[in-house]
Amino acid sequence: MNTNIIRQKYHIAAPRYTSYPTVPYWNEDNFNADEWCSAVVGSFDESNQKDGISLYIHLPFCESLCTYCGCNTRITKNHQVEKPYVDTLLKEWQLYLKQFKTKPLIRELHLGGGTPTFFNAQNLEFLIKGILKDAVVHKDAAFSFEAHPANTTTEHLITLNQLGFTRLSLGIQDFDPRVQLIINRVQTVEQVEQISRKARENGYKSLNYDLIYGLPHQSFSGLADTIEEVLRLRPDRIAFYSYAHVPWVKPGQRRYTESDLPAPESKEELYKLGRKLLKEGGYTEIGMDHFTLTTDSLYEADQKGSLHRNFMGYTDQYSRLTIGLGVSAISDSWNAFAQNVKTVETYTDMVNKGLFPVFKGHLLTETDLLIRKHILNIICRGYTSWTLAEEENEALAEGLIRMRWLAQDGLVFLSAGELRVTGFGKRFLRNICMTLDARLWEKQPEKQVFSMAD
């Protein structure tokens, strides 16, 4: 088996599968705000009583644009936008609370962005207290937030920890000054070390660092130096992502061209170098793109077979109902998805009118739910199995026929009623899931909508 030829074969655009169906393949024809509200109410009682619900809050503001970023952001240095946006978030939350018969049990709460630490500590405190005053916090709740090392203060850390936050994610990407300059994401090792130390001193139990390979001007020596510093600082988790070059979606990436990016072969070698150094440094590879210490809860979830994946990525928490608040936030009732409008002005206007600020969504069919189950099993556990009755489903049956080609290439092991991802195949989880993606195969995109699976 020529592994280089196989890697080239599967170097194609593929979804990251934080949902199924993926957003470009949502069927919006039968979706509206009333259908979404009904789906939430139908999911709430079961979710709330059994596991609790998850909340994702999108805080879109940043003072400067990181050119690699694919998130929904609003660039401004005007901090007067903070309080009005927080007020709107709390109004949106009230729209959901009016649908619930009992107080929601919060199992997971995550602040994403944008840059959550763009907001001062007082406004974040006002937001979280406003969310929790009409809710109950689960005894095993996990509260986390994303932060920019250059603007996260001790006050941020203390205030949020007092409100229940024990997990912090820092966007590092690369410590190489040349890379930081071109991606406009500048922070020093000293800043990261200081924030990490203060976080641990103030009660944070899990620190995550985001790293990216394949960035413009990235070198092998620069990545090795970055990981050496990361290993010294010893975060509990590391997300080691492939850079997604999608300038047709994110014009900020046009600051550089493909000639500034590592060639596909070099990018693969960067990944192999990073993976090797992280594993030699005592980290265990979890799912796709993630590495953890054996003391971290994500590792424990992986060992127990309870690892889960949602729009926030991998998590050790499972909630059937996830509500996204804020601009562009995506919600999941398990049998339906909904996404909020993408501009602050439209979002504010709709919420102030008492309307759910959703603009598109998808109602999952029985086949969607079946495929979703198997994709989640594969991407979280590297294994799935099916019954004879499930195999009679046309979409699953066709996916399993396509899967035979991956078995021949050594990515999966197929036997009667089950599939296992091989050690070699772990590198191609996106491709394996894509093989079962009935919605994608039913309607091939006319243009590239996903980043490359590498």
C-alpha positions as CSV (number, residue, x, y, z in Angstrom):
1,M,0.0,0.0,0.0
2,N,1.5,3.3,-1.1
3,T,0.5,5.6,1.7
4,N,1.6,8.8,-0.2
5,I,-0.6,7.9,-3.1
6,I,-3.5,7.3,-0.8
7,R,-3.0,10.6,1.0
8,Q,-3.1,12.4,-2.3
9,K,-6.3,10.5,-3.2
10,Y,-8.1,11.7,-0.1
11,H,-6.7,15.3,-0.2
12,I,-10.1,16.7,-1.1
13,A,-12.6,19.2,0.3
14,A,-14.6,17.7,3.1
15,P,-16.8,18.8,6.0
16,R,-15.5,18.9,9.6
17,Y,-18.8,17.2,10.7
18,T,-19.7,19.3,13.7
19,S,-23.2,18.4,12.5
20,Y,-25.1,16.1,10.2
21,P,-26.5,17.2,7.8
22,T,-23.8,19.8,7.4
23,V,-25.0,23.4,7.0
24,P,-24.6,23.6,3.2
25,Y,-27.0,20.7,2.8
26,W,-29.8,21.8,5.1
27,N,-33.2,21.6,3.6
28,E,-34.6,25.0,4.3
29,D,-37.9,24.5,2.5
30,N,-39.9,23.2,5.4
31,F,-38.2,25.3,8.1
32,N,-39.5,28.4,9.8
33,A,-39.3,29.9,13.3
34,D,-42.6,28.2,14.4
35,E,-41.2,24.8,13.4
36,W,-38.0,25.5,15.3
37,C,-39.9,26.6,18.4
38,S,-41.9,23.4,18.3
39,A,-38.7,21.3,18.0
40,V,-37.1,23.1,21.0
41,V,-40.2,22.6,23.2
42,G,-40.4,18.9,22.1
43,S,-36.8,18.3,23.0
44,F,-36.6,20.4,26.2
45,D,-38.5,18.2,28.7
46,E,-36.5,15.0,27.9
47,S,-33.2,16.9,27.7
48,N,-33.7,18.9,30.8
49,Q,-34.7,16.1,33.0
50,K,-32.1,13.6,31.9
51,D,-28.9,15.5,30.9
52,G,-29.6,19.2,31.1
53,I,-29.1,21.5,28.1
54,S,-26.1,23.3,26.6
55,L,-25.7,26.9,25.8
56,Y,-23.4,28.5,23.3
57,I,-23.2,32.3,23.3
58,H,-21.6,34.0,20.3
59,L,-19.7,37.2,21.1
60,P,-18.6,38.5,17.7
61,F,-16.6,41.6,18.4
62,C,-12.8,41.8,17.9
63,E,-10.5,44.8,17.9
64,S,-8.6,43.5,14.9
65,L,-9.1,40.9,12.2
66,C,-7.1,37.7,12.4
67,T,-6.7,36.9,8.8
68,Y,-6.8,33.1,9.1
69,C,-10.1,33.2,11.0
70,G,-13.3,31.7,9.6
71,C,-15.6,32.8,12.4
72,N,-18.4,35.4,12.2
73,T,-16.8,38.5,13.5
74,R,-17.4,42.3,13.8
75,I,-14.2,44.4,13.9
76,T,-14.4,47.5,16.1
77,K,-12.5,49.3,18.8
78,N,-15.7,50.9,20.0
79,H,-16.5,49.2,23.3
80,Q,-19.8,51.0,23.6
81,V,-21.2,48.1,21.6
82,E,-20.8,45.7,24.6
83,K,-23.8,46.6,26.8
84,P,-26.4,46.8,24.0
85,Y,-25.3,43.4,22.7
86,V,-25.4,41.8,26.1
87,D,-28.9,43.2,26.6
88,T,-30.0,41.7,23.3
89,L,-28.6,38.3,24.2
90,L,-30.6,38.3,27.5
91,K,-33.7,39.3,25.6
92,E,-33.2,36.3,23.2
93,W,-32.7,34.0,26.2
94,Q,-36.0,35.2,27.5
95,L,-37.7,34.2,24.3
96,Y,-36.6,30.6,24.9
97,L,-37.4,30.7,28.6
98,K,-41.0,31.6,27.8
99,Q,-41.3,28.3,25.9
100,F,-40.1,26.2,28.9
101,K,-42.4,24.9,31.6
102,T,-39.6,24.5,34.1
103,K,-36.3,26.2,34.7
104,P,-33.6,24.9,32.4
105,L,-30.8,22.8,33.8
106,I,-27.5,24.1,32.4
107,R,-25.1,21.3,31.7
108,E,-22.7,23.1,29.4
109,L,-22.1,26.8,28.8
110,H,-19.5,28.1,26.3
111,L,-18.6,31.7,25.3
112,G,-17.2,31.8,21.8
113,G,-16.5,34.4,19.2
114,G,-15.1,36.7,18.0
115,T,-13.2,37.5,21.1
116,P,-15.2,37.0,24.3
117,T,-12.6,38.9,26.3
118,F,-13.3,41.9,24.1
119,F,-16.1,42.4,26.6
120,N,-15.0,43.8,30.0
121,A,-15.4,41.6,33.1
122,Q,-18.4,43.6,34.4
123,N,-20.4,43.1,31.2
124,L,-19.6,39.4,31.1
125,E,-20.7,39.1,34.7
126,F,-23.9,40.9,33.9
127,L,-24.5,38.5,31.0
128,I,-23.8,35.3,32.9
129,K,-25.8,36.3,36.0
130,G,-28.7,37.3,33.7
131,I,-28.5,33.8,32.0
132,L,-28.3,31.9,35.3
133,K,-30.9,33.8,37.4
134,D,-33.7,31.8,35.7
135,A,-31.9,28.5,35.4
136,V,-30.4,25.7,37.5
137,V,-26.7,24.7,37.1
138,H,-26.1,21.0,36.8
139,K,-23.8,19.5,39.5
140,D,-21.4,18.4,36.7
141,A,-21.7,21.5,34.6
142,A,-18.8,22.6,32.4
143,F,-18.4,26.3,31.8
144,S,-15.7,27.5,29.3
145,F,-14.7,30.5,27.3
146,E,-12.3,31.4,24.5
147,A,-9.8,34.1,25.0
148,H,-7.1,36.2,23.3
149,P,-3.9,36.0,25.4
150,A,-3.2,39.6,24.6
151,N,-6.3,41.1,26.1
152,T,-7.3,38.6,28.9
153,T,-7.0,40.2,32.3
154,T,-6.8,38.8,35.8
155,E,-10.2,40.4,36.4
156,H,-11.6,38.4,33.5
157,L,-10.3,35.2,35.0
158,I,-11.4,35.8,38.6
159,T,-14.9,37.1,37.6
160,L,-15.7,34.2,35.3
161,N,-14.3,31.6,37.7
162,Q,-16.5,33.0,40.5
163,L,-19.5,32.4,38.1
164,G,-18.5,28.8,37.6
165,F,-16.1,28.9,34.7
166,T,-13.3,26.3,35.1
167,R,-12.1,25.9,31.4
168,L,-10.2,28.3,29.3
169,S,-9.2,28.1,25.7
170,L,-6.4,30.3,24.3
171,G,-5.9,30.8,20.6
172,I,-2.1,30.5,20.1
173,Q,-1.9,29.2,16.5
174,D,1.9,29.8,16.2
175,F,4.6,31.6,18.2
176,D,6.7,32.4,15.1
177,P,6.7,36.2,14.8
178,R,6.7,36.0,11.0
179,V,3.6,33.9,11.0
180,Q,1.9,36.0,13.7
181,L,2.5,39.1,11.6
182,I,0.9,37.9,8.4
183,I,-2.1,36.3,10.2
184,N,-2.4,39.5,12.4
185,R,-2.5,37.4,15.6
186,V,0.3,38.7,17.8
187,Q,0.9,37.5,21.3
188,T,4.1,36.5,23.1
189,V,5.1,33.4,24.9
190,E,5.4,35.5,28.0
191,Q,1.7,36.7,27.7
192,V,0.5,33.1,27.2
193,E,2.6,31.8,30.1
194,Q,1.3,34.6,32.4
195,I,-2.4,34.0,31.6
196,S,-2.0,30.3,31.9
197,R,-0.3,30.6,35.3
198,K,-2.9,33.1,36.6
199,A,-5.8,30.9,35.3
200,R,-4.4,27.9,37.3
201,E,-3.9,30.1,40.4
202,N,-7.5,31.2,40.1
203,G,-9.3,27.9,39.9
204,Y,-9.2,26.8,36.2
205,K,-9.0,23.1,36.0
206,S,-8.6,22.7,32.2
207,L,-6.6,24.8,29.8
208,N,-6.7,24.3,26.0
209,Y,-4.4,25.8,23.5
210,D,-5.4,26.1,19.8
211,L,-2.6,25.5,17.3
212,I,-2.8,25.5,13.5
213,Y,-0.6,23.9,10.9
214,G,-0.5,25.0,7.3
215,L,-0.4,28.7,8.0
216,P,1.3,31.2,5.6
217,H,5.1,31.4,6.1
218,Q,4.9,28.5,8.6
219,S,8.2,26.6,8.8
220,F,9.2,23.3,10.4
221,S,11.6,24.9,12.8
222,G,9.0,27.5,13.8
223,L,6.4,24.9,14.5
224,A,8.9,22.8,16.4
225,D,9.8,25.8,18.5
226,T,6.1,26.6,19.1
227,I,5.4,23.1,20.3
228,E,8.5,23.1,22.5
229,E,7.0,26.1,24.3
230,V,3.6,24.6,24.5
231,L,5.0,21.4,26.0
232,R,6.8,23.5,28.6
233,L,3.6,25.3,29.5
234,R,1.7,22.0,29.7
235,P,-2.0,22.8,28.8
236,D,-4.5,20.0,29.6
237,R,-5.7,19.9,26.0
238,I,-4.3,20.9,22.6
239,A,-6.4,21.4,19.4
240,F,-4.0,21.0,16.5
241,Y,-6.1,22.1,13.5
242,S,-5.5,22.2,9.8
243,Y,-5.6,25.7,8.4
244,A,-8.7,26.1,6.3
245,H,-8.0,28.3,3.3
246,V,-11.4,29.6,2.1
247,P,-10.8,33.1,0.8
248,W,-14.0,33.0,-1.2
249,V,-15.8,32.8,2.2
250,K,-13.4,34.9,4.3
251,P,-11.9,37.8,2.2
252,G,-9.4,38.6,5.0
253,Q,-7.5,35.5,3.9
254,R,-6.7,37.4,0.6
255,R,-4.0,39.2,2.6
256,Y,-1.8,36.4,1.3
257,T,-1.9,34.0,-1.6
258,E,-1.5,30.2,-2.1
259,S,2.2,30.8,-2.8
260,D,2.6,31.9,0.9
261,L,1.1,28.6,2.1
262,P,3.0,25.4,2.6
263,A,2.6,23.0,-0.4
264,P,0.3,20.0,0.3
265,E,3.3,17.7,0.8
266,S,4.9,20.2,3.2
267,K,1.6,20.7,5.1
268,E,1.4,16.9,5.6
269,E,4.9,16.9,7.0
270,L,4.1,19.8,9.3
271,Y,1.2,17.7,10.6
272,K,3.3,14.7,11.1
273,L,6.0,16.7,12.9
274,G,3.4,18.3,15.2
275,R,1.7,15.0,16.0
276,K,5.0,13.3,16.7
277,L,6.2,16.0,19.0
278,L,2.9,16.1,20.9
279,K,2.8,12.4,21.4
280,E,6.4,12.3,22.5
281,G,5.6,15.1,24.9
282,G,3.0,12.9,26.7
283,Y,-0.2,13.8,25.0
284,T,-2.8,11.3,23.7
285,E,-4.5,11.7,20.4
286,I,-8.3,12.0,20.8
287,G,-10.7,11.9,17.9
288,M,-9.7,14.3,15.2
289,D,-7.3,17.2,15.7
290,H,-7.2,16.9,19.6
291,F,-4.5,15.9,22.0
292,T,-4.9,15.6,25.8
293,L,-3.1,14.7,29.0
294,T,-4.5,11.5,30.6
295,T,-5.7,13.6,33.5
296,D,-8.1,15.7,31.4
297,S,-11.9,14.9,31.2
298,L,-11.8,14.7,27.4
299,Y,-9.4,11.8,27.7
300,E,-11.6,10.2,30.3
301,A,-14.6,10.6,28.0
302,D,-12.7,9.0,25.2
303,Q,-11.7,6.0,27.4
304,K,-15.3,5.5,28.5
305,G,-16.7,5.8,25.0
306,S,-18.7,8.9,25.9
307,L,-16.9,11.5,23.8
308,H,-19.4,13.7,22.0
309,R,-19.1,16.3,19.1
310,N,-21.3,19.2,18.4
311,F,-21.1,22.7,16.9
312,M,-18.6,23.6,19.6
313,G,-16.3,20.7,18.6
314,Y,-15.4,17.7,20.9
315,T,-16.8,17.7,24.4
316,D,-17.1,15.3,27.3
317,Q,-20.6,16.7,28.0
318,Y,-23.7,15.3,26.2
319,S,-26.9,17.4,25.8
320,R,-29.7,16.6,23.5
321,L,-30.6,20.2,23.3
322,T,-28.1,23.0,22.5
323,I,-29.3,26.6,22.3
324,G,-27.1,29.1,20.5
325,L,-27.5,32.7,21.5
326,G,-26.2,35.7,19.5
327,V,-25.3,36.6,15.9
328,S,-24.8,33.5,13.6
329,A,-25.1,31.1,16.6
330,I,-26.4,27.6,15.7
331,S,-28.8,25.6,17.8
332,D,-29.5,21.9,17.8
333,S,-32.7,20.2,19.3
334,W,-31.4,16.9,18.0
335,N,-34.2,16.6,15.5
336,A,-33.8,20.1,14.1
337,F,-31.1,22.7,13.5
338,A,-31.4,26.5,13.4
339,Q,-29.0,29.3,12.7
340,N,-29.4,32.9,13.8
341,V,-29.0,35.8,11.4
342,K,-25.5,37.0,10.7
343,T,-25.5,40.7,11.3
344,V,-25.7,42.5,14.6
345,E,-28.3,45.0,13.2
346,T,-30.7,42.4,11.9
347,Y,-30.2,40.3,15.1
348,T,-31.0,43.2,17.3
349,D,-34.0,44.3,15.3
350,M,-35.6,40.8,15.3
351,V,-35.0,40.2,19.0
352,N,-36.4,43.6,20.0
353,K,-39.5,42.7,18.0
354,G,-39.9,39.6,20.1
355,L,-38.9,37.3,17.2
356,F,-36.6,34.3,17.3
357,P,-33.7,35.6,15.2
358,V,-33.3,32.5,13.1
359,F,-33.0,32.7,9.4
360,K,-32.4,29.1,8.3
361,G,-32.5,25.6,9.6
362,H,-33.2,22.0,8.9
363,L,-35.7,19.4,10.2
364,L,-34.0,16.0,10.4
365,T,-35.6,13.0,8.8
366,E,-35.4,9.5,10.1
367,T,-32.7,8.8,7.6
368,D,-30.8,11.9,8.7
369,L,-30.9,10.7,12.3
370,L,-29.7,7.3,11.3
371,I,-26.7,8.7,9.4
372,R,-26.0,11.2,12.1
373,K,-25.7,8.4,14.7
374,H,-23.1,6.5,12.6
375,I,-21.1,9.6,11.7
376,L,-21.0,10.6,15.4
377,N,-19.9,7.1,16.3
378,I,-17.1,7.2,13.7
379,I,-15.8,10.6,14.5
380,C,-16.0,10.2,18.3
381,R,-15.2,6.5,18.8
382,G,-13.7,5.2,15.6
383,Y,-16.3,2.5,15.5
384,T,-20.0,2.0,14.6
385,S,-22.3,-1.0,14.1
386,W,-25.7,-1.4,12.5
387,T,-28.6,-3.9,12.5
388,L,-29.9,-5.8,9.5
389,A,-33.0,-3.5,9.6
390,E,-30.8,-0.4,9.5
391,E,-28.8,-1.9,6.6
392,E,-32.1,-1.9,4.6
393,N,-32.1,1.9,4.7
394,E,-31.1,2.9,1.1
395,A,-28.9,5.8,2.2
396,L,-26.9,3.7,4.7
397,A,-26.7,0.8,2.3
398,E,-25.3,3.0,-0.5
399,G,-22.8,4.6,2.0
400,L,-21.5,1.2,3.0
401,I,-21.0,0.2,-0.6
402,R,-18.9,3.3,-1.1
403,M,-17.1,2.4,2.2
404,R,-15.7,-0.7,0.5
405,W,-13.2,1.4,-1.4
406,L,-11.9,2.9,1.8
407,A,-11.6,-0.6,3.3
408,Q,-9.4,-1.6,0.2
409,D,-7.2,1.4,0.9
410,G,-6.8,0.4,4.6
411,L,-8.8,3.3,6.2
412,V,-11.5,1.1,7.7
413,F,-12.1,-2.5,8.6
414,L,-15.5,-3.7,7.5
415,S,-17.2,-6.9,8.7
416,A,-20.8,-8.0,9.1
417,G,-22.7,-5.3,10.8
418,E,-19.7,-3.2,12.0
419,L,-17.0,-0.7,11.0
420,R,-13.7,0.1,12.7
421,V,-11.4,2.9,11.8
422,T,-7.8,1.6,11.4
423,G,-4.8,3.3,12.9
424,F,-3.9,4.6,9.4
425,G,-7.5,5.7,8.9
426,K,-7.6,8.0,11.9
427,R,-5.9,10.6,9.7
428,F,-8.9,10.5,7.3
429,L,-11.9,10.7,9.7
430,R,-13.5,13.5,7.6
431,N,-13.2,11.3,4.4
432,I,-14.7,8.3,6.2
433,C,-17.7,10.3,7.5
434,M,-18.1,11.8,4.1
435,T,-18.5,8.4,2.6
436,L,-21.8,8.0,4.6
437,D,-22.9,11.5,3.9
438,A,-26.1,10.8,1.9
439,R,-27.0,14.5,1.6
440,L,-23.7,15.4,0.1
441,W,-23.7,12.4,-2.4
442,E,-27.3,13.3,-3.4
443,K,-26.3,16.8,-4.3
444,Q,-22.7,17.4,-5.2
445,P,-21.7,21.0,-4.8
446,E,-21.1,23.1,-7.9
447,K,-18.3,24.9,-6.2
448,Q,-16.0,24.2,-3.3
449,V,-17.7,24.9,0.0
450,F,-15.5,23.0,2.5
451,S,-11.8,23.2,3.4
452,M,-9.4,20.4,2.4
453,A,-9.4,17.2,4.5
454,D,-5.7,17.2,5.4
